[in-house]
Amino acid sequence: MAGTQLERRQSAADVSLIEQARRRGLRYNLRAYTMVFALLAIWLALAVATQGTFLEPRNMSNLFRQTAINGYLSIGMVFVITAGHIDLSVGAVAGLTGAIAAMLQIRWLPALGTQLGVTWLQPGWPSTAISIVVALILGTVIGIWQGLWVAHGQVPAFIVTLGGSLVFRGSILGITKGVNIGPMNPTFQWLGQAYLSAVAGVVLAIAAVALIIAYTFVSRRNKLKYEFPVKPLWAEVGLAAFYSGLAIGFVVIMHRYRGVPVPVVLLIVIAALFAFVFSRTQLGRYARAIGGNLEAARLSGVNVRRAIVQIFALMGVLGAMAGIVLTARLNAATANAGNQFEMNAIASCVIGGTSLQGGSGSIPAALLGALVMASIDNGLSMLNVQAFWQQIIKGLILMVAVLVDVKSR
């Protein structure tokens, strides 16, 4: 009899957990769909205001290229904010790593090659590869350095990264002497300015559709295996068809101009990789646990210090990636490169539902937030809205997004 009562209680607890998971999923889906409709409403309003110019393939291509740079930073910022921290130095890190990559290509490596009598250090693929690797390593070292201050020095991340921002900004001025460093080698420009060929675009669309179908099938099979709630089969098939249509439509629209931009392809690959890391690996689970309840995470055996250092190292790598692509796109490194990028990244994450209180976040939603921010920037520029109004509007959007996050919790 006692065993039967225990089984009933356990069954009731399981049902309660499943119901909670269903409600969390419903809230997440509702927020995601709301963001999609908000984005479509923004696009429609800007299309009307610009007499259709906003939705032309050329402008859409530029829009997605703008989104890419902020997207790299937003991906890393999701990890940082979910863990309960903040990084105000990502813009300066992007600017510094981009400046280092430019100096290596244009001055330092050619000068070293002349002294050593080595021709392959002159501008070309070898110097481009060396510049990229050094920039990524520098970003990683910067992230580890700041992570050590936060994790082992117990200094608030706000202060550490604010001080780091000043250090890196000063370093940029010291390296560039306040002048633009360029032009870049064509092999380096490819990262920020190139487009996929028609054949490569078709391959990308086919691969995207195949991955969407495979993910839908595997996800549904695993949920059924462990008796988790699933959507009706027709709903799963409909969503897979909808996402596949979006992927195909994106490639078609991009090919009406010059093709899919390489920075966007890099963003898609990086986003898919880190979305997997965030949702399916130990580091992602640790980030949510630390941000949700630091003491509980520590008592559960989580190496909090190591996880924080890893998260900041990841942010440094993505900051360097943004700096590399930005420098390649501009064909020069500038003293003010990356200015206010950290604000755009934070705003993108918050708009995407990442809680500033820590514990929850979503990389796809953050990228959607980055697209919203880029759309506003792009549309207001097309309408010749003065720069100060653009800053005011983006600031108000950030404040409203934080208010919605606070009230919804």
DAMOMO-V227813 format. One record per pair of residues at least 24 apart in sequence whose C-alpha atoms are under 8 Angstrom apart, sorted by sequence separation. I is the first residue (numbers start at 0). J is the second residue. If there is no record, write none. Layout:
BEGIN
I:J  I:J
END
This chain:
BEGIN
215:239  282:306  286:310  347:371  344:369  347:372  104:130  343:369  346:372  103:130  212:239  211:239  282:310  101:130  343:372  100:130  99:130  100:131  211:242  211:243  100:133  100:134  208:242  99:134  208:243  207:243  97:134  96:134  208:246  96:135  207:246  208:247  96:137  96:138  204:246  204:247  92:138  204:250  355:401  350:397  349:397  92:141  201:250  200:250  350:400  354:404  346:397  349:400  350:401  349:401  352:404  200:254  346:400  349:404  127:184  197:254  200:258  127:186  200:259  127:187  123:184  197:258  122:184  123:185  124:186  196:258  262:324  123:186  124:187  194:257  195:258  196:259  194:258  195:259  194:259  195:260  291:356  194:260  195:261  290:356  291:357  292:358  193:260  194:261  290:357  291:358  192:260  193:261  289:357  290:358  291:359  192:261  289:358  290:359  86:156  87:157  191:261  192:262  287:357  288:358  85:156  86:157  190:261  191:262  287:358  84:156  85:157  88:160  92:164  95:167  189:261  190:262  286:358  287:359  84:157  87:160  88:161  91:164  95:168  98:171  86:160  87:161  90:164  91:165  94:168  85:160  86:161  88:163  89:164  92:167  95:170  99:174  105:180  88:164  91:167  95:171  98:174  105:181  87:164  91:168  94:171  98:175  102:180  105:183  88:167  101:180  104:183  101:181  104:184  98:180  101:183  277:362  274:361  274:362  273:362  274:363  270:362  270:363  191:324  190:324  191:325  191:326  192:327  191:327  192:328  190:327  191:328  189:327  190:328  191:329  188:327  187:327  188:328  188:330  183:327  183:330  182:330  183:331  181:330  182:331  181:331  180:331  181:332  179:331  180:332  150:303  151:304  179:332  180:333  150:304  179:333  150:305  178:333  179:334  177:333  178:334  150:307  177:334  149:307  150:308  175:333  176:334  149:308  175:334  146:307  147:308  146:308  172:334  145:308  146:309  171:334  146:310  143:308  146:311  142:308  143:309  145:311  146:312  143:311  142:311  143:312  142:312  141:312  142:313  140:312  142:314  143:315  139:312  142:315  138:312  139:313  141:315  142:316  139:314  140:315  139:315  138:315  139:316  138:316  138:317  136:316  138:318  135:316  138:319  137:319  135:319  134:319  135:320  134:323  131:323  60:253  59:253  68:262  67:262  71:266  56:252  57:253  60:256  64:260  67:263  70:266  74:270  56:253  64:262  71:269  56:255  57:256  60:259  64:263  67:266  71:270  74:273  78:277  56:256  60:260  63:263  82:285  82:286  78:283  81:286  82:287  81:287  82:288  83:289  84:290  21:228  79:286  82:289  83:290  78:286  82:290  83:291  81:290  82:291  17:227  80:290  81:291  17:228  97:319  92:315  96:319  100:323  82:307  89:314  93:318  97:322  101:326  89:315  92:318  93:319  96:322  97:323  92:319  93:320  95:322  96:323  90:318  93:321  94:322  97:325  98:326  89:318  93:322  97:326  92:322  93:323  101:331  79:310  101:332  78:310  79:311  98:332  75:310  79:314  97:332  98:333  78:314  75:313  76:314  94:332  75:314  94:333  94:334  94:335  72:314  75:317  94:336  74:317  75:318  93:336  94:337  93:337  94:338  72:317  91:336  92:337  71:317  72:318  90:336  91:337  71:318  90:337  91:338  89:337  90:338  71:320  72:321  90:339  71:321  90:340  89:340  90:341  69:321  89:341  68:321  88:341  87:341  86:341  87:342  68:324  68:325  76:344  72:341  76:345  69:340  73:344  77:348  72:344  73:345  76:348  81:353  83:355  80:353  81:354  83:356  84:357  69:343  70:344  73:347  80:354  81:355  83:357  69:344  73:348  80:355  81:356  82:357  83:358  77:353  80:356  81:357  82:358  80:357  81:358  81:359  81:360  78:360  77:360  77:361  77:362  74:362  77:365  73:362  74:365  73:365  74:366  73:366  70:365  70:366  73:369  70:369  69:369  66:369  66:370  63:370  66:373  62:370  65:373  62:373  62:374  62:377  34:351  31:351  30:352  53:378  53:381  35:367  42:374  49:381  31:364  34:367  38:371  41:374  45:378  49:382  34:368  41:375  48:382
END
